[in-house]
């Protein structure tokens, strides 16, 4: 790992210094398999500052999605946290050494997630408006009318046309891009401070992908969200993020700001990821986040 990789390591704040929004500290996770335990995360450390949009990149199976699921307390039954902490504003939210315990109050209100495939994440027999507002309505004690109005407001905010009509639709009545926007609205409903995104545009065509990325960028800037965006596509990260952590075989092997990673990658694996990213060299470079 390069010297700059150390910038991804959690640090203790000095008196009067603001705490990082999220600290993943030496996180190690094993999963039981047919031939014994397999290490899927190995000493992973990430620090996310308030309002920072960070890309978490690597090939399929590198541990990106499992990192998000551990942060959100959604490990599969066969997986166990064997070491490390996940701290939200300085407080460890993994409440047991095994990783089975989790501070449920953080999920939604502190940290929300947009999943890769809305057709799986959304309940096919529940109207989308209810899926957006169920959790917050129960938490805030909203009436049915108030919940309905809130769903319309959120759907409008994420760019769904005719939200007054669409709020009563079922997921199968919506296009893939609209279902993805419903998932974003649901993730934003409780006004989280951190938004985790697990390759949410992979299944979308390029036009809809561009619209969804623009929506993420707008929401992140307007709300000051900390954003941790998982993808294997560095072109997407270039449009959305200001820093990058690179994963390989369950480890963070390199971390840095967008400019440094694109211009001066330290690891051969990172250089190979960059070389696999389509780009035009006739004086036109990938559009980069600012």
C-alpha positions as CSV (number, residue, x, y, z in Angstrom):
1,X,0.0,0.0,0.0
2,X,1.3,3.4,-0.8
3,X,2.1,6.0,1.8
4,X,-1.0,8.0,0.8
5,X,-3.1,5.0,1.6
6,X,-2.7,5.9,5.2
7,X,-5.0,8.8,4.7
8,X,-7.9,6.3,4.7
9,X,-7.1,5.2,8.3
10,X,-9.3,6.4,11.1
11,X,-7.8,8.9,13.5
12,X,-8.7,10.3,16.9
13,X,-10.0,13.8,16.7
14,X,-8.2,16.5,18.8
15,X,-10.1,18.7,21.2
16,X,-12.2,21.1,19.2
17,X,-11.8,19.1,16.0
18,X,-14.9,17.7,14.4
19,X,-15.2,13.9,14.4
20,X,-15.3,12.1,11.0
21,X,-18.8,11.2,10.0
22,X,-17.9,7.5,9.5
23,X,-14.9,5.4,10.5
24,X,-14.4,1.8,9.5
25,X,-11.5,0.7,11.6
26,X,-9.6,-2.5,10.9
27,X,-12.7,-4.3,9.9
28,X,-12.2,-8.1,9.4
29,X,-15.1,-10.4,8.4
30,X,-15.1,-14.2,7.9
31,X,-17.8,-16.2,6.3
32,X,-18.5,-20.0,6.7
33,X,-18.2,-22.0,3.5
34,X,-18.4,-25.6,2.5
35,X,-14.6,-26.1,3.1
36,X,-14.3,-23.9,6.2
37,X,-14.0,-20.2,7.0
38,X,-13.1,-17.7,4.3
39,X,-11.9,-14.2,4.9
40,X,-14.0,-11.7,2.9
41,X,-12.8,-8.5,4.5
42,X,-9.3,-8.1,5.8
43,X,-8.3,-5.2,8.0
44,X,-10.5,-2.7,6.0
45,X,-10.2,1.0,7.2
46,X,-12.1,3.9,5.7
47,X,-12.7,7.4,6.9
48,X,-15.6,9.5,5.5
49,X,-15.8,13.2,6.4
50,X,-19.1,15.1,6.5
51,X,-20.3,15.9,3.0
52,X,-17.6,13.8,1.3
53,X,-18.5,11.8,-1.8
54,X,-16.1,8.7,-1.9
55,X,-15.9,6.0,-4.4
56,X,-15.2,2.4,-3.3
57,X,-13.9,0.6,-6.4
58,X,-12.7,-2.8,-7.4
59,X,-13.6,-5.9,-9.5
60,X,-16.5,-8.1,-8.6
61,X,-15.9,-10.2,-5.4
62,X,-13.3,-7.7,-4.0
63,X,-15.5,-7.0,-0.9
64,X,-17.1,-3.7,-1.8
65,X,-20.7,-4.7,-1.2
66,X,-19.9,-6.7,1.9
67,X,-18.2,-3.5,3.3
68,X,-21.5,-1.6,2.8
69,X,-23.5,-4.4,4.3
70,X,-21.3,-4.5,7.4
71,X,-21.6,-0.7,7.8
72,X,-25.4,-1.1,7.7
73,X,-25.5,-4.1,9.9
74,X,-26.8,-6.4,7.2
75,X,-24.3,-9.3,7.2
76,X,-25.6,-12.7,5.9
77,X,-26.1,-15.3,8.6
78,X,-22.9,-17.2,7.7
79,X,-20.7,-14.0,8.1
80,X,-19.1,-12.8,11.3
81,X,-17.1,-9.7,12.3
82,X,-14.0,-11.1,13.9
83,X,-12.2,-7.7,14.5
84,X,-12.7,-4.0,14.1
85,X,-15.3,-1.3,14.6
86,X,-17.7,0.8,12.6
87,X,-18.0,4.2,14.2
88,X,-20.7,6.8,13.3
89,X,-19.7,10.2,14.6
90,X,-17.2,8.5,17.0
91,X,-19.5,5.9,18.4
92,X,-19.2,2.2,17.6
93,X,-22.4,1.0,16.1
94,X,-21.4,-2.7,16.0
95,X,-22.7,-3.4,19.5
96,X,-21.3,-7.0,19.9
97,X,-18.0,-8.5,19.2
98,X,-19.5,-11.0,16.8
99,X,-21.0,-8.3,14.6
100,X,-24.5,-9.7,15.2
101,X,-25.4,-6.7,17.3
102,X,-26.1,-3.4,15.7
103,X,-27.4,0.0,16.8
104,X,-30.7,0.0,15.0
105,X,-31.4,3.7,15.6
106,X,-28.6,4.5,13.2
107,X,-30.1,2.6,10.3
108,X,-32.2,5.0,8.2
109,X,-31.9,8.1,10.3
110,X,-28.0,8.1,10.3
111,X,-27.1,5.7,7.4
112,X,-29.3,4.7,4.5
113,X,-28.6,2.5,1.5
114,X,-29.6,2.4,-2.2
115,X,-29.3,-1.2,-3.4
116,X,-28.2,-2.4,-6.8
117,X,-31.4,-4.0,-8.0
118,X,-34.7,-2.3,-7.2
119,X,-36.7,-5.2,-8.6
120,X,-35.4,-7.3,-5.7
121,X,-35.2,-4.6,-3.0
122,X,-38.8,-3.3,-3.5
123,X,-41.8,-5.3,-2.4
124,X,-43.7,-6.2,-5.5
125,X,-47.1,-6.3,-3.8
126,X,-46.8,-3.0,-2.0
127,X,-47.5,0.5,-3.5
128,X,-44.3,2.5,-3.9
129,X,-45.6,5.4,-1.9
130,X,-46.0,3.2,1.2
131,X,-42.6,1.7,0.7
132,X,-41.0,5.2,0.7
133,X,-42.7,6.4,3.9
134,X,-43.4,3.2,6.0
135,X,-40.3,3.5,8.3
136,X,-40.5,7.3,8.8
137,X,-44.3,7.3,9.3
138,X,-44.0,4.8,12.2
139,X,-41.1,6.7,13.7
140,X,-42.8,10.1,13.5
141,X,-46.3,9.0,14.1
142,X,-47.6,10.4,10.8
143,X,-51.2,10.0,9.7
144,X,-52.0,8.1,6.5
145,X,-52.7,11.4,4.8
146,X,-49.5,13.0,5.9
147,X,-47.5,9.9,4.9
148,X,-49.1,10.0,1.4
149,X,-48.2,13.7,1.0
150,X,-44.7,13.1,2.1
151,X,-44.3,10.2,-0.4
152,X,-45.5,12.6,-3.2
153,X,-43.0,15.3,-2.0
154,X,-40.1,12.8,-2.0
155,X,-41.0,11.4,-5.4
156,X,-41.2,14.9,-6.9
157,X,-37.8,15.7,-5.3
158,X,-36.1,12.8,-7.0
159,X,-37.6,13.7,-10.4
160,X,-40.5,11.3,-10.8
161,X,-43.1,12.8,-13.2
162,X,-46.7,12.9,-12.0
163,X,-45.9,11.8,-8.4
164,X,-49.6,12.3,-7.4
165,X,-50.5,9.4,-9.7
166,X,-47.3,7.3,-9.4
167,X,-47.5,7.2,-5.6
168,X,-50.2,4.6,-5.9
169,X,-48.4,2.4,-8.5
170,X,-46.8,-0.9,-7.8
171,X,-43.1,-1.5,-8.7
172,X,-44.0,-3.5,-11.9
173,X,-45.8,-0.5,-13.3
174,X,-42.6,1.6,-13.2
175,X,-39.6,1.6,-15.5
176,X,-36.2,0.5,-14.2
177,X,-35.0,4.1,-13.8
178,X,-38.2,5.1,-12.0
179,X,-37.9,2.2,-9.6
180,X,-34.3,3.3,-8.9
181,X,-35.6,6.8,-8.1
182,X,-38.2,5.3,-5.7
183,X,-35.3,3.5,-3.9
184,X,-33.4,6.8,-3.6
185,X,-36.5,8.5,-2.3
186,X,-37.0,5.8,0.3
187,X,-33.3,6.1,1.3
188,X,-33.6,9.9,1.7
189,X,-36.9,9.7,3.5
190,X,-35.4,9.7,7.0
191,X,-32.9,12.4,6.1
192,X,-29.7,10.3,6.7
193,X,-26.3,11.8,7.1
194,X,-24.6,9.0,5.1
195,X,-25.9,7.4,1.8
196,X,-24.4,4.0,0.9
197,X,-24.8,3.2,-2.8
198,X,-24.2,-0.4,-4.0
199,X,-23.8,-0.1,-7.8
200,X,-27.2,1.4,-8.2
201,X,-26.9,2.3,-11.9
202,X,-25.4,-1.0,-13.2
203,X,-28.6,-2.3,-14.7
204,X,-29.6,1.0,-16.3
205,X,-29.0,2.2,-19.8
206,X,-26.5,5.1,-20.2
207,X,-29.1,7.8,-20.5
208,X,-31.0,6.8,-17.3
209,X,-27.6,6.2,-15.6
210,X,-26.6,9.8,-16.4
211,X,-29.9,11.1,-14.9
212,X,-29.5,9.0,-11.8
213,X,-25.9,10.1,-11.3
214,X,-26.9,13.7,-11.7
215,X,-29.6,13.2,-9.1
216,X,-27.1,11.7,-6.6
217,X,-24.8,14.6,-7.2
218,X,-27.6,17.1,-6.6
219,X,-28.8,15.4,-3.5
220,X,-25.3,15.1,-2.1
221,X,-24.5,18.7,-2.6
222,X,-27.9,20.1,-1.4
223,X,-28.1,17.9,1.7
224,X,-24.4,17.7,2.5
225,X,-24.5,13.9,2.6
226,X,-21.6,11.7,3.1
227,X,-21.6,9.4,0.1
228,X,-19.9,6.0,-0.2
229,X,-20.5,4.8,-3.7
230,X,-19.6,1.2,-4.7
231,X,-18.8,0.5,-8.3
232,X,-16.3,-1.3,-10.6
233,X,-16.7,1.6,-13.1
234,X,-14.1,4.4,-12.6
235,X,-15.9,6.5,-15.2
236,X,-18.9,6.7,-12.8
237,X,-16.6,7.6,-9.9
238,X,-15.0,10.4,-11.9
239,X,-18.4,12.1,-12.4
240,X,-19.5,11.8,-8.8
241,X,-16.7,11.5,-6.2
242,X,-13.8,13.5,-4.9
243,X,-11.9,10.6,-3.3
244,X,-11.4,6.9,-4.1
245,X,-10.6,3.8,-2.1
246,X,-9.5,0.8,-4.2
247,X,-10.3,-2.7,-3.0
248,X,-8.7,-6.0,-4.0
249,X,-9.3,-9.4,-2.4
250,X,-11.1,-7.9,0.7
251,X,-8.4,-5.3,1.3
252,X,-8.1,-1.5,0.7
253,X,-4.9,-1.3,-1.3
254,X,-4.9,2.4,-2.2
255,X,-6.7,5.6,-1.2
256,X,-6.4,9.1,-2.4
257,X,-8.2,12.1,-3.9
258,X,-9.7,11.8,-7.4
259,X,-6.9,13.7,-9.1
260,X,-4.1,11.8,-7.6
261,X,-5.6,8.4,-8.2
262,X,-6.3,9.1,-11.9
263,X,-3.0,10.9,-12.6
264,X,-0.6,9.0,-10.3
265,X,-1.9,5.6,-9.2
266,X,0.6,3.9,-6.9
267,X,-0.6,0.3,-7.3
268,X,-0.4,-1.9,-10.5
269,X,-4.0,-3.1,-9.8
270,X,-5.3,0.5,-9.8
271,X,-3.5,1.2,-13.1
272,X,-5.2,-1.9,-14.6
273,X,-8.6,-0.7,-13.4
274,X,-7.9,2.7,-15.0
275,X,-6.7,1.1,-18.3
276,X,-10.0,-0.8,-18.4
277,X,-12.0,2.4,-18.3
278,X,-13.0,3.7,-21.7
279,X,-11.6,7.2,-22.4
280,X,-11.0,9.4,-25.4
281,X,-7.4,10.7,-25.7
282,X,-8.0,13.4,-28.3
283,X,-7.8,16.2,-25.8
284,X,-11.0,15.0,-24.1
285,X,-10.7,13.4,-20.6
286,X,-13.2,11.9,-18.4
287,X,-15.4,14.5,-16.7
288,X,-14.3,14.7,-13.2
289,X,-16.2,15.7,-10.0
290,X,-15.4,19.1,-8.6
